[in-house]
Amino acid sequence: MELPVVDLNSQNPAKITQVNDTVFGVPFNEALVHQVVTQYLTNRRAGTKAQKSRAMVSGGGIKPWRQKGTGRARAGSIRSPLWRKGGVTFAAQPKSYHTKINTKMYRGVLRSIFSELVRQNRIVVVENMNLPDHKTKTLLQRLKSLGLERAFIVVESIEKNLEWSSRNLSHVEINRVRALDLAKLIHFEKILLTEPVLHYLNKVLA
């Protein structure tokens, strides 16, 4: 399979690059994509309910009074759940929603998603995304020259100029290829890849 690589200086296809059909030309597996993306989104959840047990409450390191002879009940810590300002007896802790995603399934989903993006002409490949400065205007001009208003940009490493120029743009997201966001791959209409990213995917997913 062949994909055009756009030259940002001339806005014309600079060359044609070869990609593996087993990576960018496989059938779309909707069931697998749904399962893995659902797991991916579930793993983002964070349990927020939390209470402190007697071990977590500060203080209480010393026995408040001696064991015998005072006429009072035995006490080993002022942070006992029976005491005011003490810990909770069965303290609730944040729940983990994490589920394991198998590497084989994850790679299969990436192949399926990228193949579908190619079929729908939603992938734009450029030689690089090196910007001369960190101005937002510069990045917008680059995207406009490619006919893009909203884009998910996938790069091998995020350079400072690219990161800073995209901070104020809610319709532009930057992501490293080694930490791909599956949900955003599906959400954005156009996916902007650099040529090194294309070769990386072609090598890793083959």
C-alpha beads as a LAMMPS data file, in Angstrom:
LAMMPS data file: protein, C-alpha beads

206 atoms
205 bonds

1 atom types
1 bond types

-500.0 500.0 xlo xhi
-500.0 500.0 ylo yhi
-500.0 500.0 zlo zhi

Masses

1 110.0

Atoms # bond

1 1 1 0.000 0.000 0.000
2 1 1 1.161 3.538 -0.766
3 1 1 0.501 6.728 1.189
4 1 1 1.419 10.273 0.088
5 1 1 3.712 12.329 2.313
6 1 1 2.937 16.073 2.158
7 1 1 5.702 18.651 2.043
8 1 1 4.687 21.527 4.338
9 1 1 6.732 24.014 2.344
10 1 1 5.007 23.383 -0.978
11 1 1 1.754 21.780 0.306
12 1 1 2.155 19.121 -2.354
13 1 1 2.802 15.403 -2.004
14 1 1 6.582 15.308 -1.720
15 1 1 6.814 11.560 -2.174
16 1 1 5.005 8.287 -1.856
17 1 1 5.876 5.978 1.020
18 1 1 5.215 2.270 1.193
19 1 1 3.311 0.858 4.170
20 1 1 2.495 -2.698 5.136
21 1 1 -0.932 -4.006 4.122
22 1 1 -1.056 -6.083 7.320
23 1 1 -0.979 -2.821 9.323
24 1 1 -2.935 -0.321 7.205
25 1 1 -5.103 -2.657 5.141
26 1 1 -6.871 -5.028 7.528
27 1 1 -10.678 -5.323 7.929
28 1 1 -12.342 -3.275 10.649
29 1 1 -13.068 -5.403 13.734
30 1 1 -15.833 -3.447 15.443
31 1 1 -16.287 -5.870 18.346
32 1 1 -12.592 -5.824 19.249
33 1 1 -12.355 -2.044 18.940
34 1 1 -15.403 -1.575 21.170
35 1 1 -14.049 -3.957 23.818
36 1 1 -10.561 -2.464 24.013
37 1 1 -11.623 1.196 23.795
38 1 1 -14.204 0.596 26.550
39 1 1 -11.478 -0.963 28.710
40 1 1 -9.163 1.936 27.869
41 1 1 -11.730 4.500 29.001
42 1 1 -12.548 2.477 32.112
43 1 1 -8.879 2.457 33.100
44 1 1 -8.992 6.262 33.177
45 1 1 -11.539 6.238 35.978
46 1 1 -10.275 7.180 39.403
47 1 1 -12.061 6.277 42.609
48 1 1 -12.549 9.417 44.686
49 1 1 -14.165 8.055 47.841
50 1 1 -11.584 7.886 50.641
51 1 1 -11.548 7.906 54.425
52 1 1 -8.742 7.697 56.972
53 1 1 -8.270 4.696 59.185
54 1 1 -6.646 4.951 62.610
55 1 1 -3.280 4.241 60.972
56 1 1 -3.670 7.221 58.627
57 1 1 -4.826 9.855 61.115
58 1 1 -1.969 11.989 62.429
59 1 1 -1.117 11.769 66.135
60 1 1 -1.888 9.034 68.619
61 1 1 1.661 7.776 68.851
62 1 1 1.694 7.684 72.623
63 1 1 -0.553 5.837 75.056
64 1 1 -2.831 8.520 76.608
65 1 1 -2.573 7.076 80.169
66 1 1 -1.176 4.041 81.892
67 1 1 -2.897 0.704 81.543
68 1 1 -4.004 0.191 85.152
69 1 1 -4.779 2.157 88.265
70 1 1 -6.534 5.230 86.827
71 1 1 -10.099 3.952 87.071
72 1 1 -10.626 4.658 83.400
73 1 1 -11.029 2.246 80.524
74 1 1 -7.940 1.015 78.783
75 1 1 -6.790 3.198 75.854
76 1 1 -3.852 2.718 73.557
77 1 1 -4.297 5.684 71.206
78 1 1 -6.259 8.923 71.042
79 1 1 -6.888 8.144 67.363
80 1 1 -9.005 5.073 68.075
81 1 1 -12.311 4.996 66.144
82 1 1 -14.069 5.335 69.517
83 1 1 -12.520 8.741 70.094
84 1 1 -13.417 12.133 68.695
85 1 1 -11.059 12.969 65.811
86 1 1 -10.178 9.285 65.602
87 1 1 -9.936 7.188 62.473
88 1 1 -12.819 5.440 60.710
89 1 1 -13.350 1.786 61.658
90 1 1 -13.667 0.366 58.157
91 1 1 -12.236 3.235 56.146
92 1 1 -13.299 3.367 52.502
93 1 1 -10.423 3.499 50.023
94 1 1 -10.375 4.621 46.364
95 1 1 -11.639 1.856 44.113
96 1 1 -9.436 0.720 41.242
97 1 1 -11.261 0.261 37.937
98 1 1 -8.156 -0.933 36.122
99 1 1 -8.441 -3.907 33.788
100 1 1 -5.620 -5.438 31.820
101 1 1 -5.492 -4.932 28.061
102 1 1 -3.544 -7.655 26.330
103 1 1 -0.762 -6.462 24.031
104 1 1 -2.026 -8.636 21.175
105 1 1 -5.511 -7.127 21.447
106 1 1 -4.126 -3.576 21.709
107 1 1 -2.040 -3.976 18.569
108 1 1 -4.966 -5.554 16.759
109 1 1 -7.109 -2.548 17.624
110 1 1 -4.449 -0.131 16.355
111 1 1 -4.260 -2.019 13.049
112 1 1 -8.038 -1.992 12.739
113 1 1 -8.381 1.722 13.569
114 1 1 -5.547 2.903 11.310
115 1 1 -6.782 0.742 8.428
116 1 1 -10.249 2.259 8.745
117 1 1 -8.775 5.772 8.931
118 1 1 -6.880 5.136 5.698
119 1 1 -10.027 3.839 3.974
120 1 1 -11.929 6.948 5.071
121 1 1 -9.100 9.286 3.963
122 1 1 -8.774 10.664 7.491
123 1 1 -4.976 10.333 7.744
124 1 1 -2.618 13.090 6.623
125 1 1 1.104 12.303 6.589
126 1 1 3.739 15.063 6.713
127 1 1 7.521 14.851 6.732
128 1 1 7.784 16.503 10.156
129 1 1 6.114 18.996 12.477
130 1 1 9.141 21.109 13.325
131 1 1 8.043 24.709 13.904
132 1 1 10.386 27.734 13.694
133 1 1 8.823 29.329 16.796
134 1 1 6.273 28.632 19.520
135 1 1 3.556 30.997 18.262
136 1 1 0.032 29.648 17.990
137 1 1 -0.366 31.565 14.734
138 1 1 2.443 29.547 13.150
139 1 1 0.791 26.225 13.953
140 1 1 -2.584 27.460 12.715
141 1 1 -1.003 28.506 9.421
142 1 1 0.529 25.050 9.024
143 1 1 -2.784 23.348 9.688
144 1 1 -4.656 25.737 7.395
145 1 1 -2.219 25.000 4.574
146 1 1 -3.143 21.328 4.968
147 1 1 -6.856 22.142 4.981
148 1 1 -7.262 21.185 8.634
149 1 1 -9.237 23.025 11.304
150 1 1 -9.284 20.291 13.943
151 1 1 -6.551 17.704 14.157
152 1 1 -5.028 15.028 16.336
153 1 1 -1.279 15.262 15.793
154 1 1 0.787 12.150 16.476
155 1 1 4.555 12.662 16.689
156 1 1 7.525 10.580 17.784
157 1 1 8.551 13.133 20.421
158 1 1 6.850 16.392 21.361
159 1 1 9.096 19.364 20.704
160 1 1 8.815 22.478 22.836
161 1 1 7.670 24.771 20.005
162 1 1 4.909 22.365 19.005
163 1 1 3.764 21.889 22.593
164 1 1 3.654 25.600 23.388
165 1 1 1.961 26.606 20.138
166 1 1 -0.906 24.153 20.725
167 1 1 -1.643 25.030 24.363
168 1 1 -4.407 27.517 23.588
169 1 1 -6.069 25.435 20.885
170 1 1 -8.950 23.315 22.150
171 1 1 -9.406 21.727 18.722
172 1 1 -5.807 20.512 18.406
173 1 1 -4.286 17.673 20.431
174 1 1 -0.679 16.458 20.469
175 1 1 0.191 12.865 21.348
176 1 1 3.309 10.708 21.299
177 1 1 3.089 7.537 19.253
178 1 1 4.298 5.429 22.190
179 1 1 1.368 6.644 24.313
180 1 1 -1.478 6.754 21.809
181 1 1 -4.912 7.823 22.999
182 1 1 -7.324 5.361 21.393
183 1 1 -10.391 7.472 22.141
184 1 1 -8.956 10.524 20.383
185 1 1 -7.951 8.452 17.366
186 1 1 -11.628 7.704 16.894
187 1 1 -12.967 11.096 17.982
188 1 1 -10.979 13.412 15.679
189 1 1 -11.976 13.702 12.052
190 1 1 -8.392 14.103 10.828
191 1 1 -5.259 12.399 12.175
192 1 1 -1.950 14.073 11.350
193 1 1 1.033 11.713 11.361
194 1 1 4.683 12.489 10.787
195 1 1 6.705 10.229 8.527
196 1 1 8.811 8.781 11.413
197 1 1 5.573 7.842 13.189
198 1 1 4.325 6.075 10.070
199 1 1 7.533 4.038 9.844
200 1 1 7.353 3.245 13.564
201 1 1 3.790 1.926 13.277
202 1 1 4.706 0.021 10.131
203 1 1 7.533 -1.682 12.001
204 1 1 5.908 -2.337 15.394
205 1 1 2.460 -3.449 14.219
206 1 1 3.624 -5.618 11.310

Bonds

1 1 1 2
2 1 2 3
3 1 3 4
4 1 4 5
5 1 5 6
6 1 6 7
7 1 7 8
8 1 8 9
9 1 9 10
10 1 10 11
11 1 11 12
12 1 12 13
13 1 13 14
14 1 14 15
15 1 15 16
16 1 16 17
17 1 17 18
18 1 18 19
19 1 19 20
20 1 20 21
21 1 21 22
22 1 22 23
23 1 23 24
24 1 24 25
25 1 25 26
26 1 26 27
27 1 27 28
28 1 28 29
29 1 29 30
30 1 30 31
31 1 31 32
32 1 32 33
33 1 33 34
34 1 34 35
35 1 35 36
36 1 36 37
37 1 37 38
38 1 38 39
39 1 39 40
40 1 40 41
41 1 41 42
42 1 42 43
43 1 43 44
44 1 44 45
45 1 45 46
46 1 46 47
47 1 47 48
48 1 48 49
49 1 49 50
50 1 50 51
51 1 51 52
52 1 52 53
53 1 53 54
54 1 54 55
55 1 55 56
56 1 56 57
57 1 57 58
58 1 58 59
59 1 59 60
60 1 60 61
61 1 61 62
62 1 62 63
63 1 63 64
64 1 64 65
65 1 65 66
66 1 66 67
67 1 67 68
68 1 68 69
69 1 69 70
70 1 70 71
71 1 71 72
72 1 72 73
73 1 73 74
74 1 74 75
75 1 75 76
76 1 76 77
77 1 77 78
78 1 78 79
79 1 79 80
80 1 80 81
81 1 81 82
82 1 82 83
83 1 83 84
84 1 84 85
85 1 85 86
86 1 86 87
87 1 87 88
88 1 88 89
89 1 89 90
90 1 90 91
91 1 91 92
92 1 92 93
93 1 93 94
94 1 94 95
95 1 95 96
96 1 96 97
97 1 97 98
98 1 98 99
99 1 99 100
100 1 100 101
101 1 101 102
102 1 102 103
103 1 103 104
104 1 104 105
105 1 105 106
106 1 106 107
107 1 107 108
108 1 108 109
109 1 109 110
110 1 110 111
111 1 111 112
112 1 112 113
113 1 113 114
114 1 114 115
115 1 115 116
116 1 116 117
117 1 117 118
118 1 118 119
119 1 119 120
120 1 120 121
121 1 121 122
122 1 122 123
123 1 123 124
124 1 124 125
125 1 125 126
126 1 126 127
127 1 127 128
128 1 128 129
129 1 129 130
130 1 130 131
131 1 131 132
132 1 132 133
133 1 133 134
134 1 134 135
135 1 135 136
136 1 136 137
137 1 137 138
138 1 138 139
139 1 139 140
140 1 140 141
141 1 141 142
142 1 142 143
143 1 143 144
144 1 144 145
145 1 145 146
146 1 146 147
147 1 147 148
148 1 148 149
149 1 149 150
150 1 150 151
151 1 151 152
152 1 152 153
153 1 153 154
154 1 154 155
155 1 155 156
156 1 156 157
157 1 157 158
158 1 158 159
159 1 159 160
160 1 160 161
161 1 161 162
162 1 162 163
163 1 163 164
164 1 164 165
165 1 165 166
166 1 166 167
167 1 167 168
168 1 168 169
169 1 169 170
170 1 170 171
171 1 171 172
172 1 172 173
173 1 173 174
174 1 174 175
175 1 175 176
176 1 176 177
177 1 177 178
178 1 178 179
179 1 179 180
180 1 180 181
181 1 181 182
182 1 182 183
183 1 183 184
184 1 184 185
185 1 185 186
186 1 186 187
187 1 187 188
188 1 188 189
189 1 189 190
190 1 190 191
191 1 191 192
192 1 192 193
193 1 193 194
194 1 194 195
195 1 195 196
196 1 196 197
197 1 197 198
198 1 198 199
199 1 199 200
200 1 200 201
201 1 201 202
202 1 202 203
203 1 203 204
204 1 204 205
205 1 205 206
